[in-house]
Amino acid sequence: MRIATFNLETLDDHPSGGADFADRLAMLRPQMRRLRADVLCLQEVNARDEVGPDGVRARRLPALDRLLEGTEYRDFQRVVSQGRGGRPADRHNLVILSRYPVLEQDQVWHHLMPPPAYTPPVGADGPASMEWERPLLHAVLALADGCRLHVIAVHLRAPRAAFLKGRKGADGGWRSLADWAEGFFAATVKAAGQALEVRLLVERIFDAEPEALIAVCGDFNAGDGEAPLRIVAADEEDAGNGRLATRALVILDRGLSDSRRFSVIHHGRRVMLDHILVSRSLTGWYLNSEIHNEALGDESLSPALVRTPPDSFHAPLVAVFAPPA
């Protein structure tokens, strides 16, 4: 069994900047085939209203449909995140593609963790609410011999200052460093808060299934040792209670060599922001990991390319498992 995660970097068949979507397909489709995934978690898939073959106008994922043409993923079961209107959002949807039957599916968006509130130091009448931009996507898959696999797809907040109303000038720049610092504080709280919601979801699964097979996959926008990843993994040593070890999650990319352990290049710095974390029960099936980063470009070299990259500035990550005989 191969479980993969891949941030497709704003996948849209109507890209900005005059880019040709056919060029992106020519780059991305071989990467998708190479994954040979049985379960694939995707981030940053855009949607739009479109009339389908049935003549019905609905919110669809045409860019993803075109990308999957001619691949085995076209026939996989599909779970898609929903925006506030109860349908896929315009931008940056989460998608889980599965060869296995989907038994259950849901999304978690402040169901387990209410939006943190804080009182801005200046320019506000009262507390402000800090909601995350995206939900978590949870699917339960039917494996062989009655086994159930919980897949949680995530895309946590990037460490960039969050928007604050009235704090930027006409040129888009922050009015002061204090304003920027407050925006960065808000982004940090959002990332940590959603990571806590992931951990609370994992805890709820363990309460129902103490030996649950769990894989948390996606773009954490955080490296090893940073708060969001530590919160989700929840090491029992940090908690000072070894009896909790079976509820900790294992960060599989720790097994990669240092020279290979990066999924993004930013200003020449190689960082691992995309991860697959699994429960202890699932580690009994684990064989190895792959990171397909040989042709990865530096996302900081061209602002225009960041808006419409030639393929993706994130490398896909694959974890390989074999059920016990």
Secondary structure, DSSP 8 states (H G I E B T S, - for coil): -EEEEEEEEEE-SS-STT--HHHHHHHHHHHHHHH--SEEEEEEE--EEEE-TTS-EEEE-HHHHHHHTTSGGGGSEEEE---TTSS--SS-EEEEEESS-EEEEEEESSSSS---EE--SSS-SS-EE---SS-EEEEEEE-GGG-EEEEEEEE---SS----TT-B-TTS-BS-HHHHHHHHHHHHHHHHHHHHHHHHHHHHHHHH-TT-EEEEEEE-S--TTSHHHHHHH--HHHHT-GGGGGGSEEEGGGGS-TTT--SEEETTEEE--EEEEEEHHHHTTEEEEEE--TT--BTTS-HHHHHS-SS-SS--EEEEE----
